[in-house]
């Protein structure tokens, strides 16, 4: 994942910051408790493609 791209990407719902989870290949929005997948190096920023994080996930 390109660091320059990470600097400009925000959550498409709340426009908040995203955290890059390299191991899971996801961009995480802690405010909305969503994890957006990264497939073949491309972030998929659609709400219907995001994984909902459970209460135990930080």
N, C-alpha and C positions, 0 to 999 in steps of 0.2 A: 504494500500500500504506500503510495507516494505521500511523503510528509507534507508537501505543499498542498495536496488535495485535502488532507486531514485538517489543515489550518483554515480552510474556507467552508468545509461542510458543516451544516447544522441540522438539527432535527427538523424534518419537513412539517411537523405538527406544531411544536412550541417554539421553534427557532432557537432552541437551547443548544449547549455544547454536547458533543458526542465523545465517547471514550472508545478507543480502538482496542478490541480484544484480539490480539494476534493469534492466539491459540485456537479460538473458536471462529476466527475470520468473521467478526461481527463489529458493527458500530452500535454502541449502547447509549440510549438516552435514559439517564437515571430519572429525570423528571416524569417522563411518560411511561417508564418501566417497559421499554421496548428495545429489542435487539434487531437491527437491520443486517441482513446477510451481505457478505461480500462474495461474489461468485466470479471466478476467473479474473480477480483483481478489480471488479466493477462493483461499487456499492449499489445495492438495490434499495432505494429509498421510498418504496411504496408501503403504506400502512398495512395493506392486506398481505404483504410478504414478510412483515416483521413478526418476530417471536415475542410473545408476552412473557415478561420476566415474573417469576413468582416472588412472594414476599421474602423468601430466604436468599434470593440472589442479590448481591450487592453491586 
